[in-house]
């Protein structure tokens, strides 16, 4: 009997985990009444565009996977195959069917609704029943459990409760199925994987092993598809960084806004005795509106749609900052919010600014390289909300202290910073390094590397294009950019 028990345990834990891949037919009723999604059925839903704007990626797909860590994994793993995630639909509901049928129905439903190929996932948690002797203690806890469509919070609660009334070796497994469907070709593939473990070592994250194995299995099958009419043409694995570098190494699109601004910077800007760069001939005192319109368009291009499409507001300070922020806000069709800068101790905010809206304001203090310590920024408390994603805009990035203070204002309002756009970056003042604690992209039109002897030396455009914008980390959210670790509601 002991030998039989050992054989059963060995068979359970040594079962193959590798994904099993198969061709499957699409569900016959793609518009079945038992399948629904509030996202796709919303009145204002618009189909995502099929063309990608991310350098190095050549196609767009949708996903229908659980929100949370796996959604972030799916987004960035698809990039290794040249695919941009256009949309993740995590609210598809299907009334019945096993995990294989659920995953395929989800993929087909989303692909039909969006017009793009879709990879969908459905994961089930199974906990074995306890032996008859254990049922006398707590019959309900001793029963077998099967939890479809695993969600992190729900699964964690169940596992924690069962762990308190179950032996640690109680057998548990996660079964994941991933399916691909392209409605345009009526082509489908599915992969299935399992992760088996004791109850004491099972967590919601354990499901990630099965999910990622099945997800990788589908993509591998698409790459190795031997059929002449492949489900996904020319799909190959290559690290996204290599794809992006190769794309950027090719011919770059013309950037008239950047080149015109750099030319004005060379010819009309002057270096002051304190090392500041005066651009008042075309920004500040005298404004070349056409030049700033072109500059805003180029900054929008450099930031990319990941930032500009997600941003809900622009935040800036100072007259020159507003001169750039206005055309950029107009291009992005978002409101412009201006915070006010005052020296600390200037009196009550309402009196100092002559504006009662600032009487109940958020404020942060910072040290300015040029204005000295004790500088304060004020922002009306209701100017930003927790739902806002904010692009910070300014004219110059020098030490980075003012921009970092604006990031703190965004965080104190409960919003999330999307990035920083500036006209000029003074690389020798270390502003980019100072802002490195905020994992957001920084875009600028010109980078000054030296003002020695009153001469403005600019970084060459080829070198500058590679350094002009920082990528997001390998993380991007079901929280817009994956910035869920940013401080919210207080200073970092």
GICOR-V123214 format. One record per backbone hydrogen bond with DSSP energy under -1.0 kcal/mol. CO is the residue of the C=O (numbers start at 1). NH is the residue of the N-H. Records with the same first field share a line. If there is no record, write none. Layout:
BEGIN
CO = NH, NH
END
This chain:
BEGIN
1 = 5
2 = 6
3 = 7
4 = 8
5 = 9
6 = 10
7 = 11
8 = 12
9 = 13
10 = 14
20 = 192
22 = 190
29 = 32
32 = 35
36 = 93
37 = 41
42 = 45
54 = 57
59 = 84
61 = 86
62 = 119
63 = 89
64 = 121
68 = 72
69 = 73
70 = 74
71 = 75
72 = 76
73 = 77
74 = 78
77 = 80
78 = 81, 83
79 = 82
80 = 238
82 = 58, 59
84 = 61
87 = 63
93 = 36
98 = 102
99 = 103
100 = 104
101 = 105
102 = 106
103 = 107
104 = 108
105 = 109
106 = 110
107 = 111
108 = 112
109 = 113
110 = 114
111 = 115
117 = 62
118 = 181
119 = 64
120 = 179
122 = 177
123 = 150
124 = 175
125 = 147
126 = 173
127 = 145
131 = 134
134 = 138
138 = 142
142 = 130
145 = 127
147 = 125
151 = 155
152 = 156
153 = 157
154 = 158
155 = 159
156 = 160
157 = 161
158 = 162
159 = 163
162 = 165
167 = 170
168 = 200
170 = 199
171 = 128
172 = 197
173 = 126
174 = 195
175 = 124
176 = 193
177 = 122
178 = 191
179 = 120
180 = 189
181 = 118
182 = 186, 187
187 = 182
189 = 180
190 = 22
191 = 178
192 = 20
193 = 176
195 = 174
197 = 172
198 = 201
199 = 202
203 = 206
205 = 208
206 = 209
207 = 211
208 = 212
209 = 213
210 = 214
211 = 215
212 = 216
213 = 217
214 = 218
215 = 219
216 = 220
217 = 221
218 = 222
219 = 223
220 = 224
228 = 230
239 = 243
240 = 244
241 = 245
242 = 246
243 = 247
244 = 248
245 = 249
255 = 259
256 = 260
257 = 261
258 = 262
259 = 263
260 = 264
261 = 265
262 = 266
263 = 267
264 = 268
270 = 278
272 = 275
276 = 272
278 = 270
279 = 282, 283
280 = 286
282 = 288
287 = 289
288 = 292
289 = 293
290 = 294
291 = 295
292 = 296
293 = 297
294 = 298
295 = 299
296 = 300
297 = 301
298 = 302
299 = 303
300 = 304
304 = 307, 308
305 = 309
307 = 311
313 = 391
314 = 337
315 = 393
316 = 339
318 = 322
319 = 323
320 = 324
321 = 325
322 = 326
324 = 328
325 = 329
326 = 330
327 = 331
328 = 332
329 = 333, 334
335 = 314
337 = 316
340 = 378
342 = 376
343 = 346
348 = 352
349 = 353
350 = 354
355 = 358
356 = 359
360 = 381
362 = 379
364 = 377
366 = 375
368 = 372
372 = 368
374 = 344
375 = 366
376 = 342
377 = 364
378 = 340
379 = 362
380 = 383
385 = 388
388 = 416
389 = 312, 313
390 = 418
391 = 315
392 = 421
395 = 424
397 = 426
398 = 431
400 = 404
401 = 405
402 = 406
403 = 407
404 = 408
405 = 409
406 = 410
407 = 411
408 = 412
409 = 413
410 = 415
411 = 414, 489
416 = 390
419 = 392
420 = 443
421 = 394
423 = 445, 446
424 = 397
425 = 427, 448
426 = 429
427 = 430
430 = 434
431 = 435
433 = 436
435 = 438
438 = 440
441 = 420
443 = 422
446 = 425
447 = 459
448 = 427
450 = 457
451 = 454
452 = 455
457 = 449, 450
460 = 464
461 = 465
463 = 467
464 = 468
473 = 475
479 = 481, 482
483 = 486
END
